[in-house]
């Protein structure tokens, strides 16, 4: 006679004996029992023999393999072999079947990359992640299933997408460029991100605004175009947040190469190294955008270009301009910088104050930087002969030639006999102007740079005594 199978309650009281699945279905919080499932009730009943019960049908077998039994997300239903008849259902910790490898589908997946959070948050620089050698990194690409998908694996065993590499470069701060016009700048000698930055050269673009926003369009309202040169356009703009007018110069062509960007930055670095002077066009800010260099400058009324002047300057006005630009040259020469492009187009006027601008050809007087001469019409003969021993005196010659052109009222020749005569110090007389004024211009344009006065000597010339007295009164 068959023994009566013990009830489920009796099974639950026997904790020290053979385990049952009800033990594993107890919720640890407050020990609240779960409602026994259909398969648990089936197990609580004693089987007729060691083999599978006779009333165990195919539906029960499918239930064993379902999500309700294994309590795992049923993303991929595992394909199990047939359950053997010798399975002992009374044993605990039955080994769960392993899910098969996930089959790659045609659905595109979001690109991912691994980030070592422990290293990132432990770094003293917030937002900086000390990446490995990006030179050995490869890209992970999501390939549509056309056979066997191919994935590029990095030497570290992980996968790095192209967007991840770009993100690595974006979170690094921009490099600290050494300003060649600033002396004793030893703190620029070490760049802690040099290794990572060199690997990101292709992604650390000179263009900002990659998020779709333009700093120029966001911060400024463009009013009109006020100037154009060989390499730059200049626009009159209104800064939205301040309501003040500025001049913004930006390069005509995109600066793709690193050498092009560094060359364009020479003007910015020269202006920043000089600082403020009332007779130098003020510098405010600069940035790269879409591989163009933008420079925010002080807005002036106009330049002294003979093509735009409404009338010729009187001798008093010409002397005032000469004196103020000589003070500007005295200032920049004391900083060890030579302008090398002094001409009427680069002398600006703002409310009666003359200012020297456009430092695109600026270099150091000690010849530690390459020399690029400016407009040849205002260059002395020694600079055309590549004699760079007296670069500060080059600016004196250019200032004298500029004042001579402004008073004369016509542009200087670009070549020919008159061009050569000017470089030899042979100046035609200027009718209606004092001999003292003409002699000063002639001394500034002397063929021998050693005989030219310095910027300080020009500013201290007695001819400017009346101008200095008038300034002291005000």
Secondary structure, 3 states (H helix, E strand, C coil): CCCCCCCHHHHHHCCCCCCCHHHHCEECHHHEECCCCHHHHHHHCCCCCCCCCCCCCHHHHHHHCCHHHHCCCCCCCCCCCCCCCCCCCCCCCCCCCCCCCCCCCCCCCCCCCCCCHHHHHHCCCCCCCCCCCHHHCCECCCCCCCCCCCCCCCCCCCCECHHHHHHHHHHCCCCCCCCCCCCCCHHHCCCCCHHHHHHCCCCCCCCECCCCCCHHHHHEEEEEEEEECCCEEEEEEEECCCCEEEEEEEECCCCCCHHHHHHHHHHHHHHHHHCCCCCECCEEEEEEECCEEEEEECCCCEECCCCCCCCCCCHHHHHHHHHHHHHHHHHHHHCCEECCCCCHHHEEEECCEEEECCCCCCEECCCCCCCCCCCHHHCCHHHHCCCCCCHHHHHHHHHHHHHHHHHHCCCCCCCCHHHHHHHCCCCCCCCCCCHHHHHHHHHHCCCCHHHCCCHHHHHCCHHHHHHHHHHHHC
